[in-house]
Amino acid sequence: MKVIPVKAQAGLVGFESPAAEYIEMELSLDELLIDKPSATWIGVAQGNSMELDGIFDGDVLIISRAQQVKHMA
């Protein structure tokens, strides 16, 4: 997956931050969100049936087929 460069900036005035030389960080969504790339899918939620669980229409979903389904009683 492609690495997305993210620039961390703040609207501060006065003395320069000691961390100014570390402005750009690399963010890898693979490292943060995906354990097993071969079993991972990305989709978009449609409908309102999962709103009580915090999943809303149009949400981007990362779906792992590597996990076992757990039925809650």
HELIX and SHEET records of a PDB file:
HELIX    1   1 ALA A   20  TYR A   22  5                                   3    
HELIX    2   2 LEU A   29  LEU A   33  1                                   5    
HELIX    3   3 PRO A   37  ALA A   39  5                                   3    
HELIX    4   4 GLU A   51  ASP A   53  5                                   3    
SHEET    1   A 2 ILE A   4  LYS A   7  0                                        
SHEET    2   A 2 GLU A  24  LEU A  27 -1                                        
SHEET    1   B 2 THR A  40  VAL A  44  0                                        
SHEET    2   B 2 VAL A  60  SER A  64 -1                                        
END                                                                             
